């Protein structure tokens, strides 16, 4: 799926991929490796999820955001 988004939105080094997790650093790192294979020029960061999102997503939840840097 990510390759379709890359073509549609021209995802490049002007974006940052944020991978947030709830007690799941191994899953977050696996997601980073997969995304790096599709978007090698896009920097990524792994961060912990906040409590409100963790309540909704539960333990071991992984969320991914793509943010355009200005």
Phi and psi restraints in degrees (range 20) as a CNS / XPLOR table:
assign (resid 1 and name C) (resid 2 and name N)
       (resid 2 and name CA) (resid 2 and name C) 1.0 -56.1 20.0 2
assign (resid 2 and name N) (resid 2 and name CA)
       (resid 2 and name C) (resid 3 and name N) 1.0 -31.5 20.0 2
assign (resid 2 and name C) (resid 3 and name N)
       (resid 3 and name CA) (resid 3 and name C) 1.0 -63.5 20.0 2
assign (resid 3 and name N) (resid 3 and name CA)
       (resid 3 and name C) (resid 4 and name N) 1.0 -35.7 20.0 2
assign (resid 3 and name C) (resid 4 and name N)
       (resid 4 and name CA) (resid 4 and name C) 1.0 -62.9 20.0 2
assign (resid 4 and name N) (resid 4 and name CA)
       (resid 4 and name C) (resid 5 and name N) 1.0 -41.1 20.0 2
assign (resid 4 and name C) (resid 5 and name N)
       (resid 5 and name CA) (resid 5 and name C) 1.0 -67.3 20.0 2
assign (resid 5 and name N) (resid 5 and name CA)
       (resid 5 and name C) (resid 6 and name N) 1.0 -38.1 20.0 2
assign (resid 5 and name C) (resid 6 and name N)
       (resid 6 and name CA) (resid 6 and name C) 1.0 -58.6 20.0 2
assign (resid 6 and name N) (resid 6 and name CA)
       (resid 6 and name C) (resid 7 and name N) 1.0 -44.1 20.0 2
assign (resid 6 and name C) (resid 7 and name N)
       (resid 7 and name CA) (resid 7 and name C) 1.0 -69.0 20.0 2
assign (resid 7 and name N) (resid 7 and name CA)
       (resid 7 and name C) (resid 8 and name N) 1.0 -39.1 20.0 2
assign (resid 7 and name C) (resid 8 and name N)
       (resid 8 and name CA) (resid 8 and name C) 1.0 -73.0 20.0 2
assign (resid 8 and name N) (resid 8 and name CA)
       (resid 8 and name C) (resid 9 and name N) 1.0 -40.1 20.0 2
assign (resid 8 and name C) (resid 9 and name N)
       (resid 9 and name CA) (resid 9 and name C) 1.0 -109.3 20.0 2
assign (resid 9 and name N) (resid 9 and name CA)
       (resid 9 and name C) (resid 10 and name N) 1.0 2.9 20.0 2
assign (resid 9 and name C) (resid 10 and name N)
       (resid 10 and name CA) (resid 10 and name C) 1.0 51.1 20.0 2
assign (resid 10 and name N) (resid 10 and name CA)
       (resid 10 and name C) (resid 11 and name N) 1.0 58.3 20.0 2
assign (resid 10 and name C) (resid 11 and name N)
       (resid 11 and name CA) (resid 11 and name C) 1.0 -71.0 20.0 2
assign (resid 11 and name N) (resid 11 and name CA)
       (resid 11 and name C) (resid 12 and name N) 1.0 124.5 20.0 2
assign (resid 11 and name C) (resid 12 and name N)
       (resid 12 and name CA) (resid 12 and name C) 1.0 -144.0 20.0 2
assign (resid 12 and name N) (resid 12 and name CA)
       (resid 12 and name C) (resid 13 and name N) 1.0 -165.2 20.0 2
assign (resid 12 and name C) (resid 13 and name N)
       (resid 13 and name CA) (resid 13 and name C) 1.0 -67.6 20.0 2
assign (resid 13 and name N) (resid 13 and name CA)
       (resid 13 and name C) (resid 14 and name N) 1.0 -5.5 20.0 2
assign (resid 13 and name C) (resid 14 and name N)
       (resid 14 and name CA) (resid 14 and name C) 1.0 -81.3 20.0 2
assign (resid 14 and name N) (resid 14 and name CA)
       (resid 14 and name C) (resid 15 and name N) 1.0 -3.9 20.0 2
assign (resid 14 and name C) (resid 15 and name N)
       (resid 15 and name CA) (resid 15 and name C) 1.0 -105.1 20.0 2
assign (resid 15 and name N) (resid 15 and name CA)
       (resid 15 and name C) (resid 16 and name N) 1.0 163.7 20.0 2
assign (resid 15 and name C) (resid 16 and name N)
       (resid 16 and name CA) (resid 16 and name C) 1.0 -131.0 20.0 2
assign (resid 16 and name N) (resid 16 and name CA)
       (resid 16 and name C) (resid 17 and name N) 1.0 136.3 20.0 2
assign (resid 16 and name C) (resid 17 and name N)
       (resid 17 and name CA) (resid 17 and name C) 1.0 -97.3 20.0 2
assign (resid 17 and name N) (resid 17 and name CA)
       (resid 17 and name C) (resid 18 and name N) 1.0 123.9 20.0 2
assign (resid 17 and name C) (resid 18 and name N)
       (resid 18 and name CA) (resid 18 and name C) 1.0 -107.7 20.0 2
assign (resid 18 and name N) (resid 18 and name CA)
       (resid 18 and name C) (resid 19 and name N) 1.0 125.5 20.0 2
assign (resid 18 and name C) (resid 19 and name N)
       (resid 19 and name CA) (resid 19 and name C) 1.0 -116.0 20.0 2
assign (resid 19 and name N) (resid 19 and name CA)
       (resid 19 and name C) (resid 20 and name N) 1.0 112.6 20.0 2
assign (resid 19 and name C) (resid 20 and name N)
       (resid 20 and name CA) (resid 20 and name C) 1.0 -110.7 20.0 2
assign (resid 20 and name N) (resid 20 and name CA)
       (resid 20 and name C) (resid 21 and name N) 1.0 146.5 20.0 2
assign (resid 20 and name C) (resid 21 and name N)
       (resid 21 and name CA) (resid 21 and name C) 1.0 -142.2 20.0 2
assign (resid 21 and name N) (resid 21 and name CA)
       (resid 21 and name C) (resid 22 and name N) 1.0 158.4 20.0 2
assign (resid 21 and name C) (resid 22 and name N)
       (resid 22 and name CA) (resid 22 and name C) 1.0 -114.7 20.0 2
assign (resid 22 and name N) (resid 22 and name CA)
       (resid 22 and name C) (resid 23 and name N) 1.0 96.9 20.0 2
assign (resid 22 and name C) (resid 23 and name N)
       (resid 23 and name CA) (resid 23 and name C) 1.0 57.5 20.0 2
assign (resid 23 and name N) (resid 23 and name CA)
       (resid 23 and name C) (resid 24 and name N) 1.0 35.4 20.0 2
assign (resid 23 and name C) (resid 24 and name N)
       (resid 24 and name CA) (resid 24 and name C) 1.0 -138.7 20.0 2
assign (resid 24 and name N) (resid 24 and name CA)
       (resid 24 and name C) (resid 25 and name N) 1.0 57.0 20.0 2
assign (resid 24 and name C) (resid 25 and name N)
       (resid 25 and name CA) (resid 25 and name C) 1.0 -62.8 20.0 2
assign (resid 25 and name N) (resid 25 and name CA)
       (resid 25 and name C) (resid 26 and name N) 1.0 -32.3 20.0 2
assign (resid 25 and name C) (resid 26 and name N)
       (resid 26 and name CA) (resid 26 and name C) 1.0 -67.5 20.0 2
assign (resid 26 and name N) (resid 26 and name CA)
       (resid 26 and name C) (resid 27 and name N) 1.0 -41.2 20.0 2
assign (resid 26 and name C) (resid 27 and name N)
       (resid 27 and name CA) (resid 27 and name C) 1.0 -66.4 20.0 2
assign (resid 27 and name N) (resid 27 and name CA)
       (resid 27 and name C) (resid 28 and name N) 1.0 -38.4 20.0 2
assign (resid 27 and name C) (resid 28 and name N)
       (resid 28 and name CA) (resid 28 and name C) 1.0 -64.4 20.0 2
assign (resid 28 and name N) (resid 28 and name CA)
       (resid 28 and name C) (resid 29 and name N) 1.0 -41.4 20.0 2
assign (resid 28 and name C) (resid 29 and name N)
       (resid 29 and name CA) (resid 29 and name C) 1.0 -66.3 20.0 2
assign (resid 29 and name N) (resid 29 and name CA)
       (resid 29 and name C) (resid 30 and name N) 1.0 -38.5 20.0 2
assign (resid 29 and name C) (resid 30 and name N)
       (resid 30 and name CA) (resid 30 and name C) 1.0 -62.5 20.0 2
assign (resid 30 and name N) (resid 30 and name CA)
       (resid 30 and name C) (resid 31 and name N) 1.0 -42.2 20.0 2
assign (resid 30 and name C) (resid 31 and name N)
       (resid 31 and name CA) (resid 31 and name C) 1.0 -62.3 20.0 2
assign (resid 31 and name N) (resid 31 and name CA)
       (resid 31 and name C) (resid 32 and name N) 1.0 -40.6 20.0 2
assign (resid 31 and name C) (resid 32 and name N)
       (resid 32 and name CA) (resid 32 and name C) 1.0 -61.6 20.0 2
assign (resid 32 and name N) (resid 32 and name CA)
       (resid 32 and name C) (resid 33 and name N) 1.0 -42.4 20.0 2
assign (resid 32 and name C) (resid 33 and name N)
       (resid 33 and name CA) (resid 33 and name C) 1.0 -65.1 20.0 2
assign (resid 33 and name N) (resid 33 and name CA)
       (resid 33 and name C) (resid 34 and name N) 1.0 -41.3 20.0 2
assign (resid 33 and name C) (resid 34 and name N)
       (resid 34 and name CA) (resid 34 and name C) 1.0 -63.8 20.0 2
assign (resid 34 and name N) (resid 34 and name CA)
       (resid 34 and name C) (resid 35 and name N) 1.0 -47.4 20.0 2
assign (resid 34 and name C) (resid 35 and name N)
       (resid 35 and name CA) (resid 35 and name C) 1.0 -66.1 20.0 2
assign (resid 35 and name N) (resid 35 and name CA)
       (resid 35 and name C) (resid 36 and name N) 1.0 -36.4 20.0 2
assign (resid 35 and name C) (resid 36 and name N)
       (resid 36 and name CA) (resid 36 and name C) 1.0 -63.4 20.0 2
assign (resid 36 and name N) (resid 36 and name CA)
       (resid 36 and name C) (resid 37 and name N) 1.0 -31.2 20.0 2
assign (resid 36 and name C) (resid 37 and name N)
       (resid 37 and name CA) (resid 37 and name C) 1.0 -66.5 20.0 2
assign (resid 37 and name N) (resid 37 and name CA)
       (resid 37 and name C) (resid 38 and name N) 1.0 -32.4 20.0 2
assign (resid 37 and name C) (resid 38 and name N)
       (resid 38 and name CA) (resid 38 and name C) 1.0 -88.7 20.0 2
assign (resid 38 and name N) (resid 38 and name CA)
       (resid 38 and name C) (resid 39 and name N) 1.0 -31.8 20.0 2
assign (resid 38 and name C) (resid 39 and name N)
       (resid 39 and name CA) (resid 39 and name C) 1.0 -130.0 20.0 2
assign (resid 39 and name N) (resid 39 and name CA)
       (resid 39 and name C) (resid 40 and name N) 1.0 70.5 20.0 2
assign (resid 39 and name C) (resid 40 and name N)
       (resid 40 and name CA) (resid 40 and name C) 1.0 -65.2 20.0 2
assign (resid 40 and name N) (resid 40 and name CA)
       (resid 40 and name C) (resid 41 and name N) 1.0 -22.2 20.0 2
assign (resid 40 and name C) (resid 41 and name N)
       (resid 41 and name CA) (resid 41 and name C) 1.0 -93.1 20.0 2
assign (resid 41 and name N) (resid 41 and name CA)
       (resid 41 and name C) (resid 42 and name N) 1.0 -5.2 20.0 2
assign (resid 41 and name C) (resid 42 and name N)
       (resid 42 and name CA) (resid 42 and name C) 1.0 -92.9 20.0 2
assign (resid 42 and name N) (resid 42 and name CA)
       (resid 42 and name C) (resid 43 and name N) 1.0 121.7 20.0 2
assign (resid 42 and name C) (resid 43 and name N)
       (resid 43 and name CA) (resid 43 and name C) 1.0 -68.9 20.0 2
assign (resid 43 and name N) (resid 43 and name CA)
       (resid 43 and name C) (resid 44 and name N) 1.0 152.9 20.0 2
assign (resid 43 and name C) (resid 44 and name N)
       (resid 44 and name CA) (resid 44 and name C) 1.0 -137.1 20.0 2
assign (resid 44 and name N) (resid 44 and name CA)
       (resid 44 and name C) (resid 45 and name N) 1.0 154.3 20.0 2
assign (resid 44 and name C) (resid 45 and name N)
       (resid 45 and name CA) (resid 45 and name C) 1.0 -135.6 20.0 2
assign (resid 45 and name N) (resid 45 and name CA)
       (resid 45 and name C) (resid 46 and name N) 1.0 140.9 20.0 2
assign (resid 45 and name C) (resid 46 and name N)
       (resid 46 and name CA) (resid 46 and name C) 1.0 -106.2 20.0 2
assign (resid 46 and name N) (resid 46 and name CA)
       (resid 46 and name C) (resid 47 and name N) 1.0 128.3 20.0 2
assign (resid 46 and name C) (resid 47 and name N)
       (resid 47 and name CA) (resid 47 and name C) 1.0 -135.6 20.0 2
assign (resid 47 and name N) (resid 47 and name CA)
       (resid 47 and name C) (resid 48 and name N) 1.0 156.9 20.0 2
assign (resid 47 and name C) (resid 48 and name N)
       (resid 48 and name CA) (resid 48 and name C) 1.0 -76.4 20.0 2
assign (resid 48 and name N) (resid 48 and name CA)
       (resid 48 and name C) (resid 49 and name N) 1.0 147.7 20.0 2
assign (resid 48 and name C) (resid 49 and name N)
       (resid 49 and name CA) (resid 49 and name C) 1.0 -75.9 20.0 2
assign (resid 49 and name N) (resid 49 and name CA)
       (resid 49 and name C) (resid 50 and name N) 1.0 147.9 20.0 2
assign (resid 49 and name C) (resid 50 and name N)
       (resid 50 and name CA) (resid 50 and name C) 1.0 -76.2 20.0 2
assign (resid 50 and name N) (resid 50 and name CA)
       (resid 50 and name C) (resid 51 and name N) 1.0 167.0 20.0 2
assign (resid 50 and name C) (resid 51 and name N)
       (resid 51 and name CA) (resid 51 and name C) 1.0 -61.4 20.0 2
assign (resid 51 and name N) (resid 51 and name CA)
       (resid 51 and name C) (resid 52 and name N) 1.0 -39.8 20.0 2
assign (resid 51 and name C) (resid 52 and name N)
       (resid 52 and name CA) (resid 52 and name C) 1.0 -63.3 20.0 2
assign (resid 52 and name N) (resid 52 and name CA)
       (resid 52 and name C) (resid 53 and name N) 1.0 -43.7 20.0 2
assign (resid 52 and name C) (resid 53 and name N)
       (resid 53 and name CA) (resid 53 and name C) 1.0 -69.2 20.0 2
assign (resid 53 and name N) (resid 53 and name CA)
       (resid 53 and name C) (resid 54 and name N) 1.0 -37.2 20.0 2
assign (resid 53 and name C) (resid 54 and name N)
       (resid 54 and name CA) (resid 54 and name C) 1.0 -63.6 20.0 2
assign (resid 54 and name N) (resid 54 and name CA)
       (resid 54 and name C) (resid 55 and name N) 1.0 -37.3 20.0 2
assign (resid 54 and name C) (resid 55 and name N)
       (resid 55 and name CA) (resid 55 and name C) 1.0 -60.9 20.0 2
assign (resid 55 and name N) (resid 55 and name CA)
       (resid 55 and name C) (resid 56 and name N) 1.0 -40.6 20.0 2
assign (resid 55 and name C) (resid 56 and name N)
       (resid 56 and name CA) (resid 56 and name C) 1.0 -75.6 20.0 2
assign (resid 56 and name N) (resid 56 and name CA)
       (resid 56 and name C) (resid 57 and name N) 1.0 -42.5 20.0 2
assign (resid 56 and name C) (resid 57 and name N)
       (resid 57 and name CA) (resid 57 and name C) 1.0 -87.4 20.0 2
assign (resid 57 and name N) (resid 57 and name CA)
       (resid 57 and name C) (resid 58 and name N) 1.0 -25.6 20.0 2
assign (resid 57 and name C) (resid 58 and name N)
       (resid 58 and name CA) (resid 58 and name C) 1.0 86.2 20.0 2
assign (resid 58 and name N) (resid 58 and name CA)
       (resid 58 and name C) (resid 59 and name N) 1.0 172.7 20.0 2
assign (resid 58 and name C) (resid 59 and name N)
       (resid 59 and name CA) (resid 59 and name C) 1.0 -65.6 20.0 2
assign (resid 59 and name N) (resid 59 and name CA)
       (resid 59 and name C) (resid 60 and name N) 1.0 148.8 20.0 2
assign (resid 59 and name C) (resid 60 and name N)
       (resid 60 and name CA) (resid 60 and name C) 1.0 69.6 20.0 2
assign (resid 60 and name N) (resid 60 and name CA)
       (resid 60 and name C) (resid 61 and name N) 1.0 18.2 20.0 2
assign (resid 60 and name C) (resid 61 and name N)
       (resid 61 and name CA) (resid 61 and name C) 1.0 -76.5 20.0 2
assign (resid 61 and name N) (resid 61 and name CA)
       (resid 61 and name C) (resid 62 and name N) 1.0 141.7 20.0 2
assign (resid 61 and name C) (resid 62 and name N)
       (resid 62 and name CA) (resid 62 and name C) 1.0 -126.0 20.0 2
assign (resid 62 and name N) (resid 62 and name CA)
       (resid 62 and name C) (resid 63 and name N) 1.0 128.1 20.0 2
assign (resid 62 and name C) (resid 63 and name N)
       (resid 63 and name CA) (resid 63 and name C) 1.0 -120.6 20.0 2
assign (resid 63 and name N) (resid 63 and name CA)
       (resid 63 and name C) (resid 64 and name N) 1.0 143.4 20.0 2
assign (resid 63 and name C) (resid 64 and name N)
       (resid 64 and name CA) (resid 64 and name C) 1.0 -125.9 20.0 2
assign (resid 64 and name N) (resid 64 and name CA)
       (resid 64 and name C) (resid 65 and name N) 1.0 131.5 20.0 2
assign (resid 64 and name C) (resid 65 and name N)
       (resid 65 and name CA) (resid 65 and name C) 1.0 -125.3 20.0 2
assign (resid 65 and name N) (resid 65 and name CA)
       (resid 65 and name C) (resid 66 and name N) 1.0 144.6 20.0 2
assign (resid 65 and name C) (resid 66 and name N)
       (resid 66 and name CA) (resid 66 and name C) 1.0 -117.1 20.0 2
assign (resid 66 and name N) (resid 66 and name CA)
       (resid 66 and name C) (resid 67 and name N) 1.0 117.6 20.0 2
assign (resid 66 and name C) (resid 67 and name N)
       (resid 67 and name CA) (resid 67 and name C) 1.0 -119.0 20.0 2
assign (resid 67 and name N) (resid 67 and name CA)
       (resid 67 and name C) (resid 68 and name N) 1.0 130.7 20.0 2
assign (resid 67 and name C) (resid 68 and name N)
       (resid 68 and name CA) (resid 68 and name C) 1.0 -81.9 20.0 2
assign (resid 68 and name N) (resid 68 and name CA)
       (resid 68 and name C) (resid 69 and name N) 1.0 121.9 20.0 2
assign (resid 68 and name C) (resid 69 and name N)
       (resid 69 and name CA) (resid 69 and name C) 1.0 -81.6 20.0 2
assign (resid 69 and name N) (resid 69 and name CA)
       (resid 69 and name C) (resid 70 and name N) 1.0 140.0 20.0 2
